[in-house]
């Protein structure tokens, strides 16, 4: 049995126009993303879609709406419909309208660029394409790669924001489980061969090699008694002037 109402987007339009439910309550009930519901309220999403009354179609009770309007944290419950049993959407490739198929390469380029962690099978589920097409765009060998522009598939209407978020979360969990590191994290590590081959002590630069035992004073001089430098002449070791000696002799 499906857990979403029939014509979920039209149902969301009706709930936005006729109730005071929060965007999150409507999104949870209709299986949409909260931003999609906000886009419906702003007129950016589902423009021209006629609202579908879930009460008249026996999918929702007025009591549920009243409870939701009174408590923003309350989650609406879909009425049981025996006719919906076994009518879950079958697995298979996503159908893309003819008018939007020309936008798929741009959406694939956006996904490859901004979500490289997504697998080809995930991208194929989101936009309804084939793995060879995805591979050609990843490798930039697509025949029209020079004219492509990366465009969000949600903005193009090829998938919903909730579906994109779900696939990204799955890819992130798988990446964390596999222990995959980013390039920056990998650059900070040193391979086992390099770490085992490193010297235990740091090497001195060749420019100062041989000076590691250099000291400012010799061992014997440090033991000698300090000299008396009270006499300035002896301190500076000034040489005697021969001219002065001759003058003294003449006198």
Order of alpha helices (4+ residues) and beta strands (2+ residues): alpha-alpha-alpha-alpha-alpha-alpha-alpha-alpha-alpha-alpha-alpha-alpha-alpha-alpha
